[in-house]
Amino acid sequence: MSRAQIVGWAHAPFGKSELEDTEALMASVATPALDHAGIEAHAVDGIFVGVMNNGFSRQDFQGSLVAMGNEALAHVPAVRLENACATGSAAIYAAMDFIEAGRGRIALVVGAEKMTATPTEQVGDILLGASYRKQEAEVKGGFAGLFARIAQNYFQRYGDRSTELAMIAAKNHANGVANPYAHMRRDFGFDFCNTVSEKNPYVAAPLRRTDCSLISDGAAALVLADAETAAGLERAIAFRARRHVNDILAMSRRDVTAFEGARRAWAGALEEAGVGLDDLSFVETHDCFTIAELIEYEAMGLAAPGEGHRVVREGVTRMDGKLPVNPSGGLKAKGHPIGATGVSMHVMAAMQLMGEAGAMQVPGATLAGVFNMGGAAVANYVSLMERVR
């Protein structure tokens, strides 16, 4: 079996885009990704599209839209994947399976979402499609309300960690200043993030506005190739390991203060790769809310349950720390266009490994960890990536 490798990519700016829909957003990255890889459109064997939609657009059948922006792709088999906030990673893994099963040698992966054209209240309801509506649809604050519930349970068990959540927010916003693709390139500082104010109100207590990721438009694309094809190209990023582990959808049927699916995904990936956290150069993790990043520290093994605050206090995950987490600014600063997020996280990691991350660069980065999750830690994807050439 020939392992799939990343050989090129493209990334659009995240934020409130002037591009009117996912068709235009995907067109802005699909051909540039092929150009970056040095691949002609006629060489592509499969197209894998990540778009959640669920009501953001009346236009569905999104897998077919990539060819609308490049007619040379019109006869290439295309499919659309959806797995809540992990939609982008689902598309990447499906493309890798396609290549590693021998069905094709080159795959184009495109993730996109157009969110800002939808009224905020409606966005909240659309996103609740990634919850267990039978029990969770009436939670106030939408998904922020669900993660507020997680934070409340965590605080009740382990103590109020609002200060540490503010430290995570401040870290990620500081990192995001260096990311040219980020929705919010502003260093708010710890004091602002830690203070409830008119500009930083509670969205769903105890989560403040600075504890919540942004509603964003955006797109990102990757080109994957088998190892033999990749050997003749300029760039090649390999997956040392990858794991996808699910958990029960209903929050009432699991311990929401422990991301068990995430823990299993991390443990499986690290074991497969034969490495430990000390071997990682950095991690891009899914900070849809700051409480998620805190619990993810524990899930990946940086701290014991309830001890994630120590990681924050000791500066372990800062850019100058032992294991930088979210050098891109994470979802918190970069933004969170649902279908694009997982693809974007892998692009950010690839840029770091190639030494092409500019002001975001982690010096000497050799092994990357990426964690992308769908729903409230329901679909959990961990990728461990390294540079081949």
C-alpha positions as CSV (number, residue, x, y, z in Angstrom):
1,M,0.0,0.0,0.0
2,S,1.3,3.5,-0.9
3,R,0.6,6.0,1.8
4,A,-1.0,9.3,0.8
5,Q,1.1,12.5,1.3
6,I,0.3,16.2,1.2
7,V,2.0,17.8,-1.8
8,G,0.3,21.2,-2.1
9,W,-2.2,23.5,-0.6
10,A,-4.0,26.9,-0.7
11,H,-5.8,28.9,2.0
12,A,-8.2,31.8,1.6
13,P,-8.5,34.5,4.3
14,F,-11.0,33.7,7.0
15,G,-13.6,36.3,8.1
16,K,-16.5,38.1,6.4
17,S,-15.7,37.3,2.8
18,E,-16.9,39.3,-0.2
19,L,-17.2,36.0,-2.1
20,E,-20.9,35.2,-2.1
21,D,-21.0,31.5,-1.6
22,T,-19.2,28.2,-1.2
23,E,-18.9,27.9,-5.0
24,A,-16.8,31.1,-5.1
25,L,-14.9,30.2,-2.0
26,M,-13.9,26.8,-3.3
27,A,-12.9,28.3,-6.6
28,S,-10.6,30.6,-4.8
29,V,-8.5,27.7,-3.4
30,A,-8.9,24.7,-5.7
31,T,-6.8,25.7,-8.7
32,P,-4.2,27.5,-6.6
33,A,-3.7,24.3,-4.5
34,L,-3.1,22.4,-7.7
35,D,-0.7,25.1,-8.9
36,H,1.1,25.0,-5.6
37,A,1.5,21.2,-5.9
38,G,2.6,21.4,-9.5
39,I,-0.3,19.2,-10.6
40,E,-2.4,19.7,-13.7
41,A,-6.2,19.4,-13.3
42,H,-6.4,16.5,-15.7
43,A,-4.2,14.4,-13.4
44,V,-6.6,14.6,-10.5
45,D,-8.3,11.2,-9.8
46,G,-10.8,12.2,-7.1
47,I,-12.3,15.3,-5.5
48,F,-13.3,15.3,-1.8
49,V,-15.3,18.3,-0.6
50,G,-16.0,19.2,3.0
51,V,-19.0,21.4,3.6
52,M,-21.4,21.2,6.5
53,N,-24.1,23.5,5.0
54,N,-27.2,22.2,6.9
55,G,-29.0,25.4,6.0
56,F,-26.3,28.0,5.4
57,S,-27.2,27.7,1.7
58,R,-30.1,26.5,-0.4
59,Q,-27.6,25.2,-2.9
60,D,-26.5,21.7,-1.8
61,F,-24.9,18.9,-3.9
62,Q,-21.7,20.8,-2.9
63,G,-19.3,18.1,-4.2
64,S,-20.2,19.1,-7.7
65,L,-19.3,22.8,-7.2
66,V,-15.6,22.5,-7.5
67,A,-15.8,21.8,-11.2
68,M,-17.9,25.0,-11.6
69,G,-14.7,26.9,-10.9
70,N,-12.4,24.8,-13.1
71,E,-14.1,22.9,-15.9
72,A,-11.0,20.8,-16.4
73,L,-12.3,18.9,-13.3
74,A,-15.8,18.3,-14.7
75,H,-15.4,14.6,-15.3
76,V,-13.4,13.8,-12.1
77,P,-15.4,11.8,-9.5
78,A,-16.4,14.1,-6.7
79,V,-18.0,13.5,-3.4
80,R,-19.1,15.7,-0.4
81,L,-18.3,14.7,3.2
82,E,-20.0,16.0,6.3
83,N,-19.0,15.3,9.9
84,A,-20.0,18.5,11.9
85,C,-17.0,20.6,12.8
86,A,-14.7,17.8,11.7
87,T,-16.0,17.9,8.2
88,G,-12.7,19.0,6.7
89,S,-10.8,16.1,8.4
90,A,-13.4,13.7,7.2
91,A,-12.8,14.8,3.6
92,I,-9.0,14.5,4.0
93,Y,-9.2,11.0,5.5
94,A,-11.6,9.8,2.8
95,A,-9.2,11.1,0.2
96,M,-6.4,9.3,1.9
97,D,-8.4,6.1,2.0
98,F,-9.1,6.5,-1.7
99,I,-5.4,6.8,-2.6
100,E,-4.3,4.1,-0.1
101,A,-6.9,1.7,-1.5
102,G,-5.3,2.1,-4.9
103,R,-8.3,3.7,-6.5
104,G,-6.4,6.8,-7.5
105,R,-3.0,8.5,-7.2
106,I,-3.9,12.1,-6.8
107,A,-6.8,13.7,-4.8
108,L,-8.0,17.2,-4.3
109,V,-9.6,18.1,-1.0
110,V,-11.5,21.3,-0.6
111,G,-13.2,22.5,2.6
112,A,-15.4,25.6,2.7
113,E,-18.3,27.3,4.5
114,K,-20.2,30.6,4.0
115,M,-21.6,31.5,7.4
116,T,-21.7,35.3,7.7
117,A,-24.6,35.8,5.3
118,T,-26.9,34.0,7.7
119,P,-28.5,35.8,10.6
120,T,-26.7,35.0,13.9
121,E,-29.7,33.4,15.5
122,Q,-30.2,31.1,12.5
123,V,-26.5,30.2,12.6
124,G,-26.9,29.0,16.2
125,D,-29.8,26.8,15.2
126,I,-27.9,25.4,12.2
127,L,-24.9,24.5,14.4
128,L,-27.2,22.7,16.8
129,G,-27.7,20.2,14.1
130,A,-24.4,18.8,15.4
131,S,-25.9,18.2,18.8
132,Y,-28.4,15.6,19.9
133,R,-31.5,17.7,19.3
134,K,-33.9,15.3,21.2
135,Q,-32.2,16.5,24.4
136,E,-30.1,19.5,23.6
137,A,-32.0,21.6,21.0
138,E,-33.5,24.0,23.6
139,V,-30.2,24.8,25.4
140,K,-29.9,28.5,25.5
141,G,-27.0,30.0,23.6
142,G,-26.8,27.3,21.0
143,F,-23.4,25.5,20.9
144,A,-22.0,28.1,23.2
145,G,-24.6,27.0,25.7
146,L,-23.6,23.3,25.3
147,F,-20.0,24.1,25.9
148,A,-21.0,26.4,28.8
149,R,-22.7,23.3,30.3
150,I,-19.4,21.4,29.9
151,A,-17.5,24.3,31.6
152,Q,-20.0,24.4,34.4
153,N,-19.6,20.7,35.0
154,Y,-15.9,20.9,34.8
155,F,-15.8,23.9,37.3
156,Q,-18.1,22.1,39.7
157,R,-15.7,19.1,39.7
158,Y,-12.3,20.7,39.5
159,G,-12.8,24.4,40.5
160,D,-13.4,27.6,38.6
161,R,-10.9,27.9,35.8
162,S,-12.2,31.1,34.2
163,T,-8.8,32.7,34.6
164,E,-7.0,29.9,32.8
165,L,-9.6,30.1,30.0
166,A,-8.8,33.8,29.6
167,M,-5.1,32.9,29.4
168,I,-5.9,30.4,26.6
169,A,-7.9,33.1,24.7
170,A,-5.1,35.7,25.2
171,K,-2.5,33.2,24.0
172,N,-4.4,32.3,20.8
173,H,-5.3,35.9,20.0
174,A,-1.6,36.9,20.4
175,N,-0.6,34.0,18.0
176,G,-3.3,35.0,15.5
177,V,-1.7,38.4,15.0
178,A,1.0,36.7,12.9
179,N,-1.4,34.7,10.8
180,P,-2.2,36.5,7.5
181,Y,-5.3,34.2,7.0
182,A,-6.8,34.9,10.5
183,H,-10.3,36.4,11.0
184,M,-9.2,38.3,14.1
185,R,-5.6,39.6,14.0
186,R,-5.7,41.5,17.3
187,D,-3.9,40.8,20.6
188,F,-6.6,41.5,23.2
189,G,-4.3,40.7,26.2
190,F,-5.2,38.7,29.3
191,D,-6.9,41.5,31.3
192,F,-9.5,42.1,28.5
193,C,-10.1,38.4,28.1
194,N,-10.5,37.9,31.8
195,T,-12.9,40.7,32.4
196,V,-16.7,40.6,31.7
197,S,-17.5,43.9,30.1
198,E,-19.8,45.5,27.5
199,K,-17.3,44.5,24.8
200,N,-16.7,41.1,26.3
201,P,-20.0,39.9,27.8
202,Y,-21.1,36.5,28.8
203,V,-22.3,34.6,25.7
204,A,-23.3,31.7,27.9
205,A,-21.9,31.8,31.4
206,P,-19.2,31.1,32.3
207,L,-18.1,31.5,28.7
208,R,-17.4,35.1,27.6
209,R,-17.2,36.4,24.0
210,T,-13.4,35.9,24.1
211,D,-14.0,32.2,25.0
212,C,-15.9,31.5,21.8
213,S,-14.7,31.1,18.3
214,L,-15.9,33.3,15.5
215,I,-18.6,33.0,12.8
216,S,-16.5,33.0,9.7
217,D,-16.5,32.4,5.9
218,G,-13.5,30.7,4.4
219,A,-12.0,27.9,2.4
220,A,-8.8,25.8,2.3
221,A,-7.6,23.1,-0.1
222,L,-5.0,20.3,0.0
223,V,-3.6,18.1,-2.8
224,L,-2.8,14.5,-1.8
225,A,-0.7,12.0,-3.8
226,D,0.6,8.5,-3.3
227,A,4.2,8.3,-2.2
228,E,5.6,7.4,-5.6
229,T,4.0,10.5,-7.2
230,A,4.9,12.7,-4.3
231,A,8.6,11.7,-4.7
232,G,8.7,13.7,-8.0
233,L,7.2,16.8,-6.5
234,E,8.6,19.8,-4.7
235,R,6.8,19.2,-1.3
236,A,5.8,16.1,0.6
237,I,4.2,15.9,4.0
238,A,3.5,12.4,5.3
239,F,1.2,11.2,8.0
240,R,3.2,9.3,10.7
241,A,-0.2,8.2,12.1
242,R,-3.9,9.1,11.9
243,R,-6.8,8.1,14.1
244,H,-10.6,8.8,14.0
245,V,-12.5,7.8,17.1
246,N,-16.2,8.6,17.9
247,D,-18.0,9.0,21.1
248,I,-21.7,9.0,22.1
249,L,-23.6,11.9,20.6
250,A,-25.9,12.6,23.6
251,M,-24.0,14.5,26.3
252,S,-26.3,12.9,28.9
253,R,-24.8,9.5,28.3
254,R,-21.1,10.3,28.9
255,D,-18.8,12.3,31.2
256,V,-18.6,15.6,29.3
257,T,-15.6,16.8,31.4
258,A,-13.5,14.0,29.9
259,F,-13.2,13.9,26.1
260,E,-12.9,10.1,26.0
261,G,-13.0,9.9,22.2
262,A,-10.3,12.5,21.9
263,R,-8.2,10.6,24.5
264,R,-8.5,7.4,22.6
265,A,-7.7,9.1,19.3
266,W,-4.5,10.7,20.7
267,A,-3.4,7.5,22.4
268,G,-3.9,5.4,19.3
269,A,-2.1,7.9,17.0
270,L,0.9,8.2,19.4
271,E,1.1,4.5,19.7
272,E,0.9,3.9,16.0
273,A,3.6,6.5,15.4
274,G,5.8,5.2,18.2
275,V,6.3,8.6,19.7
276,G,5.3,10.6,22.8
277,L,4.1,14.2,23.3
278,D,7.7,15.2,23.9
279,D,8.5,14.3,20.3
280,L,5.9,16.8,18.9
281,S,7.1,20.2,17.7
282,F,3.6,21.8,18.0
283,V,-0.1,21.0,18.0
284,E,-3.0,22.6,16.2
285,T,-6.0,21.8,18.3
286,H,-9.8,22.4,18.1
287,D,-10.4,25.4,20.3
288,C,-14.0,26.1,19.3
289,F,-14.3,27.3,22.9
290,T,-11.5,27.8,25.4
291,I,-12.9,25.1,27.7
292,A,-12.4,22.7,24.8
293,E,-8.7,23.5,24.5
294,L,-8.3,23.1,28.3
295,I,-9.9,19.7,28.3
296,E,-8.0,18.7,25.2
297,Y,-4.7,19.2,27.1
298,E,-5.9,16.5,29.4
299,A,-7.1,14.3,26.6
300,M,-3.8,14.4,24.8
301,G,-1.9,13.5,27.9
302,L,-0.3,16.9,28.8
303,A,-2.0,16.8,32.2
304,A,-4.1,14.5,34.4
305,P,-7.9,15.0,34.5
306,G,-8.6,18.3,36.2
307,E,-5.0,19.5,36.0
308,G,-5.1,21.2,32.6
309,H,-4.8,24.6,34.4
310,R,-1.2,23.7,35.3
311,V,-0.3,23.5,31.6
312,V,-1.7,27.0,31.1
313,R,-0.1,28.4,34.2
314,E,3.3,27.0,33.4
315,G,3.3,28.3,29.9
316,V,3.8,24.9,28.3
317,T,1.6,25.7,25.3
318,R,2.8,29.2,24.6
319,M,4.9,29.9,21.5
320,D,8.0,29.9,23.7
321,G,6.8,26.9,25.7
322,K,7.7,23.2,25.6
323,L,4.8,22.3,23.2
324,P,3.3,25.3,21.4
325,V,-0.4,24.8,20.8
326,N,-2.3,26.7,18.1
327,P,0.6,28.8,16.7
328,S,-1.9,29.8,14.0
329,G,-4.2,31.4,16.6
330,G,-6.5,28.4,16.5
331,L,-10.2,28.6,15.7
332,K,-10.3,31.3,18.4
333,A,-8.4,33.9,16.3
334,K,-8.3,32.3,12.8
335,G,-12.0,31.7,12.7
336,H,-14.2,28.6,12.3
337,P,-15.9,28.2,8.9
338,I,-17.1,24.7,9.7
339,G,-16.3,22.8,6.5
340,A,-12.9,24.5,6.0
341,T,-11.6,24.1,9.6
342,G,-10.1,20.6,9.4
343,V,-8.5,21.3,6.1
344,S,-7.2,24.6,7.4
345,M,-5.6,23.0,10.4
346,H,-3.8,20.5,8.2
347,V,-2.6,23.3,5.9
348,M,-1.3,25.2,8.9
349,A,0.6,22.1,10.1
350,A,2.0,21.5,6.6
351,M,3.2,25.1,6.3
352,Q,5.0,24.8,9.6
353,L,6.7,21.5,8.6
354,M,7.9,23.0,5.4
355,G,9.3,26.0,7.2
356,E,6.8,28.2,5.2
357,A,4.8,29.6,8.1
358,G,6.3,33.1,8.1
359,A,5.9,35.0,11.3
360,M,3.9,32.0,12.7
361,Q,6.9,29.7,12.3
362,V,7.8,27.3,15.2
363,P,11.6,27.1,14.8
364,G,12.8,23.7,13.7
365,A,9.3,22.1,13.5
366,T,9.6,18.4,12.5
367,L,6.6,16.6,13.9
368,A,3.1,18.1,14.1
369,G,0.0,17.1,15.9
370,V,-3.5,18.1,14.6
371,F,-6.7,17.5,16.6
372,N,-10.0,18.3,14.9
373,M,-13.4,17.4,16.5
374,G,-17.0,17.3,15.4
375,G,-19.7,18.2,17.8
376,A,-19.0,18.2,21.5
377,A,-16.0,15.9,21.2
378,V,-18.1,13.3,19.3
379,A,-16.1,12.8,16.1
380,N,-12.4,13.0,17.0
381,Y,-9.5,13.1,14.4
382,V,-5.8,13.1,15.3
383,S,-3.1,13.4,12.6
384,L,0.6,13.2,13.3
385,M,2.5,14.7,10.4
386,E,6.1,15.0,9.3
387,R,8.1,16.4,6.4
388,V,9.3,13.9,3.8
389,R,11.1,16.4,1.6
